Amino acid sequence: MSFDMSVSDNLKNIKSKLPKDVTLVAVSKTKPVDTLMEAYHAGQRIFGENKIQEMVEKHEQMPKDIKWHMIGHVQRNKVKYMAPFVSLIHGVENFKVLKEIDKQAEKHNRIIDCLLQIKIAEEDSKFGMSTEEAKTILISEEFKELNHVRIIGVMGMATFTDDINKISKEFNFLKSTFEKLKQFQTANCNLQTISMGMSGDYELAISCGSNMVRIGSSIFGERNYTH
Ligand SMILES: *Cc1c(COP(=O)(O)O)cnc(C)c1O
C-alpha cells in the first residue's frame, strides 16, 4: 500500500476486498494510540496486539467499545493483566495456558473466548500445537471442567516465504485441522473461527477457508521496531 494513503483509506480498501463473513482484526502492535484512533474513527472496533502490557495500556486509554484480541505468544504470568477485558486470545498453545486463562477469567466472572494455535509452518520459530495435541486437549476430562474458557476456533501462521504453494498448503492444513476438531463439541468448545492470513497473504487465506484475518502493515504502514 502506498505511503500517502491514510489509515482510513487503507481500511476501506481492505474491507472492500473482504467477504461479509470474514472478520478483520486490525493489528496495531507498536503503533501509537493516535494512529489506532484513526482506525477507530473509520469504524474499526477489533484491534490485535501481541504484547499483553502494550494491549493493557492501549485498552486503558481508548474507548471501551473496542474488542481487544491477543494475537501473540501468551506468557502465563501475564494472563491476569488482560483477563478483565480481553475479547479473544488467538495464541493458546498448550493446556497449562488454557488452565491459567480459565483461572483468571473466573476471578472476573467472565468466560474468555480462545483459539488453539496450531503449528502449520515448518519454521521452529513459530509457536503452536499439533492436531493430535489439540484433539487430546479437547477430549480430556480436565478440559471439560474449565467453565471460564470457550474454544471457538483455531489460529495459524504460515511460513514467511514467497512460495505461494507452500503457504496455501499450510493454510489448507489448518482448514483440515479445523474440520477434524469440529466434531469435538462440548459446553466449552464450539469451533467456528479460523484465524489465518496477514497483510501479505490474507486473500489466499480466505480462499483456503479463513474467516478471520489479522492485518497490520497494510492498514497502519510498516512497523518500525527501533522507535
Ligand atoms: C504482526 C502480526 C500480524 C500482522 O502482520 P502484517 O504482516 O503486518 O499484516 C498478524 N498476526 C500475528 C500473529 C502477528 O504477530
The ligand as a MOL file (V3000), in Angstrom:
LIG
                    3D

  0  0  0     0  0            999 V3000
M  V30 BEGIN CTAB
M  V30 COUNTS 15 15 0 0 0
M  V30 BEGIN ATOM
M  V30 1 C 2.1680 -8.8180 13.3990 0
M  V30 2 C 1.2010 -9.9320 13.2370 0
M  V30 3 C 0.2330 -9.9060 12.2120 0
M  V30 4 C 0.1090 -8.7800 11.2010 0
M  V30 5 O 1.1600 -8.7870 10.2900 0
M  V30 6 P 1.1530 -7.8200 8.9980 0
M  V30 7 O 2.0500 -8.5100 8.0470 0
M  V30 8 O 1.6690 -6.5100 9.4510 0
M  V30 9 O -0.2470 -7.7440 8.4970 0
M  V30 10 C -0.6580 -10.9580 12.1550 0
M  V30 11 N -0.6160 -11.9850 13.0280 0
M  V30 12 C 0.2980 -12.0470 14.0090 0
M  V30 13 C 0.2850 -13.2030 14.9520 0
M  V30 14 C 1.2340 -11.0280 14.1410 0
M  V30 15 O 2.1370 -11.1000 15.1400 0
M  V30 END ATOM
M  V30 BEGIN BOND
M  V30 1 1 1 2
M  V30 2 1 2 3
M  V30 3 2 2 14
M  V30 4 1 3 4
M  V30 5 2 3 10
M  V30 6 1 4 5
M  V30 7 1 5 6
M  V30 8 2 6 7
M  V30 9 1 6 8
M  V30 10 1 6 9
M  V30 11 1 10 11
M  V30 12 2 11 12
M  V30 13 1 12 13
M  V30 14 1 12 14
M  V30 15 1 14 15
M  V30 END BOND
M  V30 END CTAB
M  END
